[in-house]
Amino acid sequence: MARALGLDFGTTNTVLALAEPSGVATHSLRFHCGAGGADSVRTALAFMKEGRSTQTVRTEAGQAAIDLFIDHPGDCRFLQSIKTFAASAAFKATTIFARRHSFNDLMEIFLRRLRAYAGDAWPKEISRLVVGRPVRFAGASPDEELALERYRAALDRFGFPEIHYVHEPVAAAYWFAQQLSGDATVLVADFGGGTTDYSLIRFEFHAGVLRAVPIGHSGVGIAGDHFDYRLIDNLVAPEIGKGSQFRSFDKLLDLPASYFANFGRWNQLSIFKTTREFADLKSLVCQATEPEKLQLFVDLIEYDEGYPLYQAIAATKMALSQAPEAEFHFAPLGKAGRKTVKRSDFEDWIADDLARIEDALDEVLTTTDTPTGAVDKVFLTGGSSFVPAVRAIFERRFDASRIESGGELLSIAHGLALIGEAGEVARWAA
């Protein structure tokens, strides 16, 4: 029997959920792309030639892509957070082993790998595909129409009978609403890797059937990835030369800030390793006022320590969500790689990001003329909902009894599948 499939193509992780014929239950597809199975896959791709004299290219996704990149850093081309390119007009294509790949190609390749990893669990018949999309796409000047055009071009290649698009927080709200026992106005805040999205929806029961009316939505291209970068910028960058200088003839010049911008995403460090800019950086070590720091920078790049660094940063951020202090430990930095981090300092570092997240919350409440007292339930989902400073934004405005969380990785995909099976997809389409 054909069933609805929900696709949460995330910046950090991707999840697919299948609705049961009853329309009231769902289950995640399981993927085998590394050690064991998982119901979410890191949104990443890796490409590597199978032998230097062949044109055959091995392609992996998720954890298998990360493993391939770590095992063969010099021979592998790695891409992560593919979704962040979707709305960028500046991104036309990337060349991988002499072949150009558009965003559409990358999205298609990634999903085909997921279908292969799912094996027999992939449904034989699919009635419709319901795809999540952010309220605001990530990027400095995101082009929403371009992003959706690219999504359609990639997904049309799979031959699904129907494809619909629903705002991600709306899908999360629909999943959460299955727990409601009475009428309620629900605000959903979805904190992804690249975007923070809000959706305000009124849920009502009519003759025992749950009905919903979307009220409004808003979003901003700020989320967990930005928090990670703030930690790196404050804990790591000063130890590897940020803020220091180098001698050029009889002048002292600041090290270019562009060197440190490469830490925005860990896989960028492997690309940086192959650039002329990195060669220039290495040549500055002997001219630097603090050469030992710049040599640490060079060593991080030379020995492909980007992924372990981000693992250490993620562990620190998680620990700060549970305690007022946490240990940052990253052995390749030596003594500089062990520090005690205060939650209060972390909150200072992300203050501007938090302000933009709160501005987007104000936007959805103001544009819909909704006072905080009219919101019955607040549902927080996504990894950054665990950050105390993020949660505090809502605790200042809403009673604690109204705030709930859960389904941090799965709620969107399962909500999409439920919407697809309910038969009223057009009402929810974005």
C-alpha positions in Angstrom: 0.0 0.0 0.0 1.3 3.4 -0.9 2.2 5.7 2.0 3.3 9.2 2.6 7.0 9.8 3.2 8.3 12.8 5.2 11.7 14.3 4.4 13.5 16.5 6.8 16.6 17.5 4.8 18.5 19.3 7.6 21.6 21.4 7.7 23.2 19.1 10.2 21.1 15.9 10.0 18.6 14.3 7.7 15.6 12.2 8.7 13.0 10.3 6.7 9.7 9.1 8.3 7.0 6.8 6.8 3.4 7.2 7.8 1.4 4.0 8.7 -1.9 3.4 6.7 -3.8 4.4 9.8 -2.6 7.9 9.5 -1.9 8.2 13.3 1.5 6.5 13.5 4.9 6.9 11.9 8.3 5.3 12.0 11.7 6.5 11.0 13.6 4.8 8.2 16.8 3.1 9.4 20.0 3.6 7.5 23.1 1.5 7.6 26.0 3.8 6.5 28.6 3.1 9.2 28.9 1.0 12.3 25.3 -0.2 13.0 22.1 1.5 12.0 20.7 4.9 12.7 17.4 6.8 12.1 19.2 10.1 11.3 22.1 10.7 8.9 24.6 13.5 9.0 24.0 15.8 5.9 27.4 15.2 4.4 28.9 13.8 1.2 32.4 12.4 0.5 33.9 11.6 -2.9 37.0 9.6 -3.6 38.5 8.0 -6.7 38.8 4.2 -6.7 42.4 4.0 -7.7 44.5 6.8 -9.2 44.2 5.4 -12.8 40.5 5.0 -12.9 37.6 7.4 -13.3 35.4 5.5 -11.0 34.4 7.7 -8.0 33.2 6.2 -4.7 30.5 8.3 -3.0 29.4 8.0 0.6 27.0 10.0 2.8 26.5 10.6 6.5 28.8 8.8 8.9 30.3 6.8 6.1 31.3 10.1 4.4 33.0 11.3 7.6 34.8 8.0 8.0 36.0 8.1 4.4 37.3 11.7 4.8 39.1 10.9 8.1 40.8 7.8 6.6 41.8 9.5 3.3 41.9 13.3 4.0 44.3 14.0 1.1 42.4 12.0 -1.5 38.9 12.7 -0.5 36.6 15.6 -1.3 34.2 16.2 1.6 31.1 18.4 1.7 28.8 19.0 4.7 25.8 21.3 5.4 24.8 21.0 1.8 21.5 22.8 2.6 23.3 26.1 3.3 24.0 26.4 -0.5 20.4 26.0 -1.6 19.4 29.7 -1.5 22.8 31.1 -2.6 22.8 32.6 -6.0 26.6 32.8 -5.7 26.9 29.0 -5.6 26.6 27.8 -9.2 28.4 24.4 -8.9 31.4 22.8 -7.5 33.9 20.7 -9.4 34.7 17.2 -8.0 37.3 15.2 -9.8 36.9 17.2 -13.0 33.1 17.0 -13.0 30.8 19.9 -12.1 28.0 19.3 -9.6 25.2 21.7 -9.1 23.2 21.9 -5.8 20.5 19.8 -7.5 23.1 17.1 -8.3 24.5 17.1 -4.7 21.0 16.8 -3.2 20.1 14.0 -5.6 23.4 12.1 -4.9 22.9 12.4 -1.1 19.3 11.1 -1.2 20.2 8.2 -3.5 22.9 7.1 -1.0 20.2 7.2 1.7 17.9 5.1 -0.3 20.8 2.6 -0.8 21.6 2.6 2.9 17.9 2.0 3.8 17.8 -1.1 1.6 14.6 -3.1 1.9 13.2 -0.6 4.4 12.7 1.9 1.6 9.0 1.7 0.7 8.1 0.0 -2.5 5.2 2.5 -3.1 5.0 6.1 -2.0 1.8 8.1 -2.4 3.4 11.4 -1.9 6.6 13.0 -0.6 6.3 15.9 1.9 9.4 17.9 2.3 10.3 20.3 5.1 11.7 23.7 4.3 12.9 26.5 6.6 10.9 29.7 7.1 14.0 31.6 6.2 16.8 29.9 4.3 20.4 30.3 5.6 22.8 32.8 4.0 23.5 36.5 3.9 21.0 37.1 1.0 19.0 33.9 0.7 16.9 33.5 -2.5 13.9 31.5 -1.5 12.6 30.9 -5.0 16.0 29.7 -6.1 16.2 27.3 -3.2 12.8 25.8 -3.9 13.6 25.6 -7.7 16.7 23.6 -6.8 14.8 21.3 -4.4 12.2 20.6 -7.1 14.9 19.9 -9.8 16.6 17.4 -7.5 13.5 15.6 -6.2 11.7 15.5 -9.6 14.4 13.0 -10.7 13.0 10.4 -8.3 9.6 10.1 -9.9 7.4 10.6 -6.8 3.7 10.9 -7.7 3.3 14.1 -5.6 5.8 16.4 -3.9 4.7 19.0 -1.4 6.6 21.5 0.8 5.7 22.4 4.4 7.5 24.8 6.7 9.6 22.8 9.2 8.2 24.3 12.4 4.7 23.6 11.1 5.5 20.0 10.7 7.0 19.9 14.2 3.8 21.6 15.5 1.6 19.0 13.8 3.7 16.2 15.4 3.4 17.9 18.8 -0.4 18.4 18.4 -1.0 14.7 18.5 -0.4 14.9 22.2 -3.0 17.6 22.8 -6.2 16.8 24.6 -8.0 20.1 23.9 -8.0 23.2 21.7 -4.8 25.1 21.9 -2.7 27.9 20.2 0.8 26.5 19.8 4.0 28.3 19.1 6.8 26.1 17.8 10.4 27.1 17.8 12.7 24.9 15.7 16.4 25.3 16.3 18.4 23.7 13.4 22.0 23.8 12.5 21.7 26.8 10.1 18.3 28.4 10.9 15.9 29.2 13.7 12.2 29.0 12.6 9.0 29.9 14.4 5.4 28.9 13.6 2.2 29.8 15.3 -0.8 27.5 14.8 -4.3 27.2 16.3 -5.4 23.5 16.8 -9.0 22.7 17.5 -11.0 19.5 17.8 -14.2 19.2 15.8 -16.2 16.0 16.4 -13.1 14.4 17.6 -11.0 15.3 14.6 -8.0 17.6 15.0 -8.2 20.7 12.8 -5.6 23.4 12.5 -5.3 26.9 11.2 -1.8 28.4 10.6 -1.6 31.9 12.1 1.9 33.0 11.2 5.6 32.3 10.9 9.0 33.9 11.0 12.7 32.8 11.0 16.3 33.8 10.9 19.5 32.3 9.5 21.1 31.9 12.9 21.3 28.6 14.9 23.6 26.0 16.4 26.5 26.2 13.8 26.9 29.9 14.8 27.2 28.9 18.5 30.0 26.4 17.6 31.9 29.1 15.7 31.7 31.5 18.6 33.3 28.9 20.8 36.1 28.3 18.3 36.6 32.0 17.8 37.1 32.7 21.5 38.7 29.5 22.7 40.9 28.4 19.8 41.5 31.3 17.4 43.5 33.4 19.9 45.8 30.4 20.6 46.7 30.0 16.9 47.5 33.6 16.1 44.3 35.6 15.9 45.0 39.1 17.0 48.7 38.8 16.6 51.0 40.4 14.0 53.8 39.7 11.6 56.8 41.7 10.4 56.9 43.0 6.8 60.2 44.9 6.3 60.0 47.7 8.9 56.3 47.4 9.6 54.1 45.3 11.9 50.9 44.1 10.2 47.9 42.3 11.6 47.4 38.7 10.5 44.5 38.6 7.9 41.2 37.8 9.6 40.3 35.7 6.5 42.6 32.9 7.8 40.4 32.4 10.8 37.1 32.6 9.0 37.9 29.2 7.6 36.9 27.7 11.0 33.3 28.5 10.2 33.0 24.9 9.1 35.5 22.2 9.9 35.5 20.7 6.4 36.6 24.1 5.1 40.0 23.5 6.8 40.7 20.6 4.4 40.0 22.8 1.4 42.0 25.6 2.9 45.0 23.2 3.1 45.1 23.1 -0.8 45.0 26.9 -1.3 47.6 29.6 -2.0 46.3 31.4 1.1 47.5 28.5 3.3 50.9 28.5 1.5 51.1 32.3 2.3 50.2 31.6 6.0 53.0 29.0 6.3 55.5 31.6 4.9 54.5 34.0 7.7 55.5 31.7 10.6 59.1 32.9 10.6 57.9 36.6 10.4 55.2 36.3 13.1 55.6 38.1 16.4 54.2 34.9 18.0 55.5 32.2 15.7 54.6 29.3 18.1 50.9 30.2 17.8 51.0 30.4 14.0 52.8 27.0 13.9 50.0 25.5 15.9 47.6 26.8 13.2 49.7 25.2 10.5 49.8 21.9 12.3 46.0 21.8 12.8 45.7 22.1 9.0 48.5 19.8 8.0 47.3 17.0 10.3 43.6 17.4 9.4 42.5 18.1 13.0 39.3 20.0 11.9 36.8 17.2 12.7 38.3 16.3 16.1 38.3 20.0 16.9 34.5 20.3 16.2 33.9 17.2 18.2 35.6 18.8 21.2 33.7 22.0 20.7 30.3 20.1 20.5 31.2 18.3 23.7 31.9 21.6 25.5 28.7 23.2 24.3 26.7 20.2 25.5 28.4 20.2 28.9 27.6 24.0 29.2 24.0 23.1 28.8 24.2 21.0 31.9 26.5 22.9 34.2 27.7 26.5 34.8 31.3 25.5 33.8 32.8 22.9 31.5 36.2 21.7 30.4 37.3 22.3 26.8 40.0 19.7 26.0 41.7 19.5 22.6 45.1 17.8 22.9 46.6 19.0 19.6 46.8 22.5 21.0 49.0 21.4 23.9 48.6 23.4 27.1 46.4 25.9 25.2 44.0 23.1 24.5 42.7 22.7 28.0 40.5 25.4 29.5 37.7 25.9 31.9 34.8 27.6 30.1 32.1 29.5 32.0 28.6 29.4 30.7 28.3 33.2 31.4 31.2 33.8 29.0 29.7 31.6 26.3 26.4 33.5 26.7 28.3 36.8 26.2 29.9 35.4 23.0 26.6 34.4 21.5 24.7 37.5 22.7 24.3 39.0 19.2 23.0 35.7 17.9 20.5 35.4 20.7 19.3 38.9 20.0 18.5 38.0 16.4 16.8 34.8 17.5 14.6 36.8 19.9 13.9 39.5 17.2 12.5 36.7 15.0 10.2 35.6 17.9 9.0 39.2 18.3 8.3 39.3 14.6 5.9 36.3 14.6 4.0 37.6 17.7 3.8 41.2 16.5 2.8 40.5 12.9 0.0 38.2 14.0 -1.0 40.5 16.9 -0.7 37.7 19.4 0.0 38.5 23.0 2.1 36.0 24.9 -0.9 35.3 27.1 -2.8 33.9 24.1 -0.2 31.2 23.5 -1.3 28.0 25.3 1.7 25.8 24.5 5.3 26.5 23.4 7.1 23.6 21.8 10.9 23.8 21.6 12.7 21.4 19.2 16.2 21.1 17.7 19.6 20.7 19.4 20.1 24.3 20.4 16.8 24.2 22.5 19.0 22.7 25.2 21.2 25.8 25.4 20.0 27.5 28.7 20.3 31.0 27.2 18.0 30.0 24.4 15.5 28.5 26.7 15.6 31.6 28.9 14.3 33.7 26.0 11.0 31.8 26.3 11.0 31.4 30.1 11.0 35.2 30.4 7.9 35.5 28.3 5.9 32.3 29.0 5.0 30.3 32.1 7.2 27.3 32.5 4.1 25.1 32.5 3.5 26.1 28.9 6.9 25.2 27.6 7.6 21.7 26.4 10.3 20.1 24.3 11.2 16.8 22.7 11.7 15.0 19.4 14.8 17.1 18.8 15.8 15.2 15.7 12.7 13.4 14.6 9.6 15.6 15.1 9.8 17.4 11.8 10.1 14.3 9.6 7.3 12.5 11.5 5.1 15.6 11.3 5.6 15.8 7.6 4.7 12.1 7.2 1.5 12.6 9.3 0.5 15.7 7.2 1.0 13.7 4.0 -1.1 10.8 5.2 -3.9 13.1 6.6 -5.0 13.9 3.0 -5.0 17.7 3.5 -1.5 18.5 2.4 -2.6 21.5 0.3 -3.8 23.3 3.5 -0.2 23.1 4.9 1.8 23.6 1.8 4.3 26.5 1.9 
